[in-house]
C-alpha cells in the first residue's frame, strides 16, 4: 500500500471525537484524502509514498478553519485604529471602501489574505464581501478551501450600485461561483438585521436554501444594535431573526456578543451556528460573547478573526490564545474554554459551523487532507508536555512549516507555493499609497 | 564621524517624548551607546561605520522591556493549564518546584527564557525567583540587560531552606551579583504581602533602599487575596503596604488587578510603579487591572508577561496586542490604551518602572544601544500605514530580525548569537522528562 504523500515523524493531533493524539504518528495521503493515520509502530518500516515529508518532531494537525473574514480588507490593515466606532467607520473605512474598492483591488487584497492565512496554518475560510467573484478567483489561485458569500445589503455597494439588484447579484454568484474551484462553496452573506429589510432577509435565506448554501449574517455585535432593535422591533436582534424564521441549520450568526439567556435558547432550538470573533469584539470595544454559555447550550461555535481592519491580522493561533484567556477572565473560572475546546472551535466545530464538518476540520480516514504541520524547535515551544496546550497558549502563525489543502502541498518548509508573495506585496503597497499617499514600503 | 555599527534603511520609531518617527531613518552606535539617529537625508551619503546593518525597510525600535518574569519557570511551560488556581498551584506547580528546582535546572530554564526573549525582541527583563545567582549567570551569558531580584518569602524556598535566612540570602545576592555583568542590576523580590510578615516586608524594603535597588512585590493579584487582607488587616493589600511605608519610588507593584480608587490614589501619591501582566491575569482568571485609571492618575505602568507557567510565553508583542484590546473591551471605549500608549508601556515606561529609564527604553542620543529591528515583509505586516499600529496589532515575536543590547549584536538575521539554542533545547527537554516522563521531544 503506497501513498501519494506521507507526513511522518511528528505528534499527530487528530481532533477526532476522542481527541486522539499519536506521538509519534503519521498521516498517509492518497487522491487528496487521508488514506491512513495512526501511531508509528516502533521498529516498523516507514510506509511507502511518492513524497515523504519529515515533520521533524513537530505537530501534525488539521488545517485551521477561520469562520469569519472579509478578505479584501487586508487593504485597510492598520489604516485607522483606536477610534470611536462611528468615527472609524464613517471617517475612515466607509470612505476608503467607496473610493478604493474595485474588482482589481479586491483581488489583490484577497490574495494577500490567502497568503497570510496559508502561511499561518489556516486551510479554510468563510468570507463575506462584495465583488465576491474576484475573491473567488484569488482563493482559487491560492488553492485554499473556502465558503464565499456575496454580500447583500440594502445600500449601494461595490459592484451592486442599486440595492434592488442585491438578491439577483447573489443569485448570479451562487449559480456561477462553484466552477472556479471544487474547493469553493458559494454562500450568501447578508450584512445584518439593521442594514437589510425583513423582505431582503427572508429572500436571502430562501436563496441560500434553494442552493443548499450557508446563510451568514452579522448579529448582536454591539449594544447599540440591540438597543435599536428593541426600539424598532420590540425585541433583540436574535429574537427578530427568529421571528423571521432565520435561526435554522445552515445559518451562521457572526458575533452574538449581546445574546441573553432567551436568545441563546432560541439559537440552540433553531439549530443555527455561531462564529466567535474575540479580538475584533475587543478591539472595537463591542463586548465579550458568552461562549461558555453557548457551548453549554449545545450550540456549534467556530472561531473567526473578522476582517483585517478590526483585528488586525488573520492568525488563528493568536485568536485561539485570546479566546481561551478571555473567557477565563470574563467568567472568573480558569477552567473555562480549555485548550481542547478552543482547538475544536478553530478546527472541527468551525468546519461544522460553515457546513464542511464531513469534509474537513479533523484528521480522520476519508476526510480531505487539509493538514498543518508546526515546527516545535523554537525556544517558545520548549519543552512540550501537552501539544494541545502549546497550540493554544504559545504557538504562533510563524511556527507553521507545512500546509496541505486537499492533499496539495501549498506551504513547503515555510514558503508559499501557490502565490507570489513578492508580487502581492508590491501590488498591495501600490494600492495602499493611493489610499494614503505617505504609506511606507 | 564614524560609528561602530550603523542600522539604516528602516522606519525608526524612537519612543522619545515626542514619539518621533523617522521614515526612513538610521541609528549610529558608538561605544555601546546611541551616538546619532535621525531621518535619512535624500541623496546624502550613508554615514561611515565599521558594520552596516540594512533594516531592509523594516522597523527600528527600542528593545522591549519585560517588567515581570520568573525566568526558570520556562521549565513548567504548559505543564498544567485550565485548572482551578489552588489545584494548579498545589497539585502541579509547587510540587514541581520542590522536586525539580536546583541550581542546574534554574540555569537551563533561565537560558531558555533569555533565548526566547532575545529572539522576540526583548532586551531587558525584570525577574524574581530563587537561586537568582544562577539566573544571573544565565542572563550574563545571554548578553541581556536585567534587573534581577532574589526571592524573599517566609517559607522554605529553593536555596533558602530556613526562611530566617531569607534577608541574609537577599543581601548576599545584592552584594555580589553586579560583578556578573555591568548590564545586571540586582534587586529584591519580596513575594507578596500574604506570604511575608510585616517585619520581613519592612526589612526587605530597607535592604533594597540600602543598595539603591528595586523592591518588587506581587500585590492585589486576586480577589481572594484582597478579601483575606481585609479580614486579616482590615484594609486592602495596597492600603496595607502603604501603612508599612512601602509605596515609595523604587517599589514595583506587580499585578494590582484589584485596586480601587483609593488604592490608585495611594499608589500615585507614594510614587510606586506598576507591572501590568494582562495575559497571566486572564489565564488564571484573576481579573483585569484598571490600567486606564492607573494612567489617568499618573502612575508609571510597564508591561510584563509573568512566568511561563501562567502565560505561556514571553512574547511582548503578543502581550501588547492583548493589553490594547483588553482595556478597550473592559471599558467599552475603543480609544482606551491606544497603540502609542501600549508601546510606551512595553518600552520607556517599563524601563522607568524598573529604574532604567535613563539608560534604556527609547532611542535617544546617549542612551544605551538597546535596539530591536523587525522585518516587515511577511504578508501579515503588509501594507504599513502606521508603524505603531503594526507593532501592537499585528507584529509577532518571529518578525524580529536583529537585536542589539548595549551595542552588542545578539540576534543577527533572526539567529541568536550568544547562546546555543540546540544545547538549551536538549538540556531542558531532559529536565522536562524528569518532571513528566512521557514528555515529547
Interface residues (C-beta under 8 A of the other chain):
Chain A: X11 X23 X57 X74 X75 X77 X78 X79 X81 X82 X83 X84 X85 X88 X112 X115 X116 X119 X120 X279 X281 X282 X283 X284 X285 X286 X287 X288 X311 X312 X313 X314 X315 X318 X321 X322 X324 X325 X326 X328 X329 X331 X332 X333 X334 X335 X336 X338 X339 X377 X378 X379 X380 X382 X383 X384 X385 X386 X387 X389 X390 X393 X394 X396 X397 X398 X399 X421 X424 X425 X428 X429 X431 X432 X435 X436 X439 X440 X441
Chain B: X11 X23 X57 X74 X75 X77 X78 X79 X81 X82 X83 X84 X85 X88 X112 X115 X116 X119 X120 X279 X281 X282 X283 X284 X285 X286 X287 X288 X311 X312 X313 X314 X315 X318 X321 X322 X324 X325 X326 X328 X329 X331 X332 X333 X334 X335 X336 X338 X339 X377 X378 X379 X380 X382 X383 X384 X385 X386 X387 X389 X390 X393 X394 X396 X397 X398 X399 X421 X424 X425 X428 X429 X431 X432 X435 X436 X439 X440 X441
